[in-house]
């Protein structure tokens, strides 16, 4: 085949890229998604036409398998994950007219119909084959901010004025829409559960590695600023209480709840952008480095004397 004929053949190729994140009932891991996107990048570089199929749960506005009519494609590629089970086997039935290739997959049972249904299998690991590096390591990703989320529980000491449940619900809805890596944190220490920090030093070591802290807790605000990390602080008590008072002590902006609910998304967006700005970062560093005298302990010692 001449170079011209090869170019014409490649121009006629139309590939549907699938994987476990394509199934509504499948499990979408970060590695699976990255492998599919890595395959797409390789096809784009080779100037081969392609589309990616996504679960409507994972990407509601993406192309689904139900919308991806088999007649539109010459090839189907299944990327990443173990090749087994009825979901994968079902691709062979639906796309029987396509050439089907599995790439970057783990083959547990070579005789599984999910495996034998592929025309070509390019495994990352399989019995008798050398292991290959997973494709997720090749897919480029853009960095996003890392946000620690430190939310307060109910605070009955504030009686009917306490609105942390409503604030938490509102913040949760807002957080879902942010393109950031969310790290849930709890200031409560626990020595019997690995999922919690056991010492203050462990908690602060996590805080120091964050880009921003979103918090309705007083100590979420204080320990963020102590470590030079901007804090998007929301006082869950309408009109403001201890979080607002502490923000005043640190000369730090804070949003407060109202009788009608928490801060509006626009206010949260503005403070989020400011916390991630050069100005917000500089002000947090200045707060951490500032010289201040612990007047409360001085007063305590004076009272004891």
C-alpha positions in Angstrom: 0.0 0.0 0.0 1.4 3.4 -1.0 1.5 6.3 1.4 -1.4 7.9 -0.3 -3.5 4.8 -0.1 -2.6 4.4 3.5 -3.7 8.0 4.3 -7.0 7.4 2.5 -7.6 4.3 4.5 -6.8 6.0 7.8 -9.1 8.9 6.9 -11.9 6.4 6.6 -11.3 5.0 10.1 -13.8 5.9 12.8 -13.0 4.6 16.3 -15.3 4.4 19.3 -13.2 4.5 22.5 -14.8 2.8 25.4 -13.9 1.5 28.9 -15.5 0.8 32.2 -16.4 4.5 32.5 -18.6 4.0 29.5 -21.1 1.7 31.3 -23.9 3.2 33.3 -23.5 0.4 35.9 -19.7 0.4 35.6 -17.1 1.9 38.0 -15.2 4.9 36.7 -11.8 5.3 38.3 -9.4 8.2 37.6 -7.0 5.7 36.0 -9.7 4.3 33.6 -10.7 7.8 32.5 -7.0 8.8 31.9 -6.4 5.6 29.9 -9.3 6.4 27.6 -8.2 10.0 27.2 -4.6 8.7 26.6 -5.9 6.5 23.7 -7.9 9.5 22.4 -4.7 11.6 22.4 -2.8 8.9 20.5 -5.6 8.7 17.9 -5.7 12.5 17.5 -1.9 12.6 17.0 -2.2 9.9 14.3 -5.1 11.9 12.7 -7.5 9.0 13.2 -11.1 10.0 13.8 -12.6 8.9 17.1 -15.3 9.5 19.7 -15.4 8.6 23.4 -18.4 7.0 25.1 -19.2 7.9 28.7 -21.6 6.8 31.3 -24.5 9.4 31.6 -23.9 9.3 35.3 -20.3 10.4 35.0 -20.7 12.8 32.1 -24.3 13.7 31.6 -23.7 15.7 28.5 -21.3 13.2 26.9 -21.8 10.6 24.1 -23.3 7.5 25.6 -23.1 3.9 24.3 -26.8 4.0 23.5 -26.2 7.1 21.3 -23.1 5.6 19.7 -24.7 3.6 16.8 -22.5 0.7 15.6 -22.8 1.7 12.0 -20.9 4.9 12.6 -17.6 3.1 13.5 -15.1 0.9 11.9 -13.4 0.0 15.1 -14.2 -0.3 18.8 -11.4 0.1 21.4 -11.8 -0.9 25.0 -9.2 0.7 27.2 -8.0 -0.2 30.7 -9.3 -2.4 33.5 -10.0 -6.1 33.8 -11.5 -7.8 30.7 -14.3 -9.9 32.1 -18.1 -10.1 32.7 -21.3 -9.5 30.8 -20.9 -5.7 30.4 -17.7 -6.1 28.3 -19.1 -9.2 26.5 -22.1 -7.1 25.6 -19.9 -4.8 23.5 -19.1 -7.8 21.2 -22.8 -8.3 20.5 -23.6 -4.6 19.9 -20.5 -3.8 17.9 -20.1 -7.2 16.1 -19.5 -5.5 12.7 -16.6 -3.4 14.1 -13.0 -4.6 14.5 -12.7 -4.8 18.3 -9.4 -4.1 20.1 -8.7 -4.2 23.9 -5.7 -2.2 25.0 -4.1 -1.6 28.5 -6.2 -4.3 30.0 -5.7 -7.0 32.6 -6.5 -10.5 31.4 -7.4 -12.8 34.2 -8.9 -15.6 32.2 -7.9 -15.8 28.6 -10.8 -18.1 27.8 -13.4 -15.6 29.1 -15.8 -14.7 26.3 -15.2 -11.1 27.2 -11.6 -11.6 26.2 -12.0 -14.0 23.2 -14.5 -11.6 21.6 -11.8 -9.1 20.8 -10.0 -9.3 17.5 -6.8 -8.0 19.1 -5.8 -7.9 22.8 -2.9 -5.6 23.9 -2.7 -6.3 27.6 -0.9 -4.4 30.3 -0.7 -7.8 32.1 -1.8 -11.3 31.1 -0.6 -14.8 31.8 2.7 -15.4 30.0 3.1 -11.8 28.8 5.5 -9.1 30.0 3.9 -6.4 32.0 3.4 -3.0 30.3 3.2 0.4 31.9 -0.4 1.6 32.4 -1.6 4.2 29.9 -2.9 6.5 32.7 0.7 7.6 33.2 0.9 9.0 29.7 -2.3 11.1 29.7 -1.7 14.8 30.3 -3.8 16.5 32.9 -4.1 20.1 34.0 -3.4 20.8 37.7 -6.3 22.1 39.8 -6.3 23.7 43.3 -6.3 21.3 46.3 -8.9 22.3 48.8 -9.3 21.0 52.3 -12.9 20.9 53.4 -13.4 21.4 57.2 -17.0 21.6 58.2 -18.6 22.0 61.6 -21.1 19.7 63.2 -24.2 21.0 64.9 -23.5 23.6 67.5 -26.4 23.4 70.0 -24.9 26.1 72.2 -26.2 28.7 69.6 -29.7 27.4 69.9 -32.1 28.2 67.1 -29.6 30.6 65.6 -27.3 27.8 64.7 -27.7 26.9 61.0 -24.7 24.6 60.2 -26.9 21.9 58.6 -28.3 24.3 56.0 -24.9 25.9 55.5 -23.3 22.5 55.0 -25.9 21.5 52.5 -25.4 24.7 50.5 -21.7 24.5 50.6 -21.8 20.9 49.5 -23.9 21.9 46.4 -21.4 24.7 45.6 -18.4 22.5 46.1 -19.6 19.9 43.7 -19.4 22.5 40.9 -15.8 23.4 41.6 -12.9 22.1 39.5 -10.6 21.3 42.4 -9.3 18.3 44.3 -11.4 18.1 47.5 -9.8 16.7 50.7 -12.4 16.1 53.5 -10.8 16.9 56.8 -12.0 16.7 60.4 -10.3 18.5 63.3 -11.5 15.7 65.6 -8.5 13.6 66.5 -8.9 9.8 66.6 -6.2 7.2 67.5 -8.3 4.2 66.6 -9.2 5.1 63.0 -6.6 5.6 60.3 -8.9 7.9 58.4 -8.5 10.6 61.0 -5.4 12.4 62.2 -4.2 11.3 65.6 -2.2 14.4 66.5 -2.4 18.1 65.8 1.0 17.8 64.0 -0.5 15.3 61.5 -3.5 17.6 60.9 -1.3 20.7 60.3 1.0 18.7 58.0 -2.0 18.1 55.7 -3.1 21.7 56.0 0.3 23.0 54.9 0.1 21.1 51.6 -3.2 22.6 50.6 -3.9 25.5 48.3 -7.0 26.6 50.2 -9.2 25.6 53.1 -13.0 25.8 52.9 -14.4 25.8 56.4 -17.2 26.6 58.8 -15.0 25.8 61.8 -13.1 28.3 63.9 -10.0 26.0 64.0 -10.3 25.3 60.3 -9.8 29.1 59.8 -7.1 29.5 62.5 -5.0 26.5 61.5 -5.1 27.4 57.8 -3.9 30.9 58.5 -1.3 29.7 61.1 0.2 27.7 58.2 -0.1 30.4 55.6 -3.0 28.8 53.7 -5.9 31.0 52.5 -9.2 30.1 54.2 -12.6 30.5 52.6 -14.4 30.8 55.9 -18.2 30.8 56.4 -19.7 31.5 59.8 -22.7 29.1 60.2 -24.4 31.3 62.7 -26.7 33.9 61.3 -25.2 37.3 61.9 -21.8 35.8 62.8 -20.4 34.3 66.0 -17.0 32.8 67.0 -15.8 32.2 63.4 -16.5 35.9 62.5 -14.9 37.0 65.7 -11.8 35.0 65.0 -11.6 36.3 61.4 -11.7 39.8 62.9 -8.8 38.9 65.2 -6.8 37.8 62.2 -8.0 40.6 59.9 -9.3 38.0 57.5 -12.5 38.2 55.3 -15.3 35.8 56.3 -18.8 35.1 54.9 -21.7 34.8 57.3 -25.0 33.0 57.3 -28.3 34.9 57.3 -31.7 34.0 58.6 -32.6 32.9 55.1 -29.6 30.6 54.6 -25.9 30.7 53.8 -23.9 32.9 51.5 -25.0 33.0 47.8 -22.9 31.1 45.3 -21.7 34.4 43.8 -20.2 35.5 47.1 -18.6 32.1 47.5 -17.2 32.3 44.0 -15.7 35.8 44.6 -14.0 34.7 47.9 -12.8 31.5 46.3 -11.1 33.4 43.5 -9.6 35.8 45.9 -8.2 33.0 48.1 -6.5 31.5 45.1 -5.2 34.8 43.8 -1.7 36.1 44.4 -3.1 38.7 46.8 -5.0 36.1 48.9 -1.9 33.9 49.1 0.3 36.8 50.1 -2.1 37.9 52.8 -2.3 34.3 54.2 1.5 34.1 54.3 1.7 37.5 56.0 -0.8 36.3 58.6 1.4 33.2 59.3 4.5 35.3 59.6 3.1 38.2 61.5 4.5 39.0 65.0 1.7 38.8 67.5 1.6 38.5 71.2 -0.5 35.9 72.9 -2.4 38.3 75.1 -4.7 35.6 76.4 -1.9 33.6 77.9 -0.3 36.8 79.3 -3.6 37.6 80.9 -3.9 34.1 82.3 -0.4 34.3 83.9 -1.3 37.7 85.4 -4.5 36.3 86.8 -2.7 33.4 88.4 -0.2 35.7 90.0 
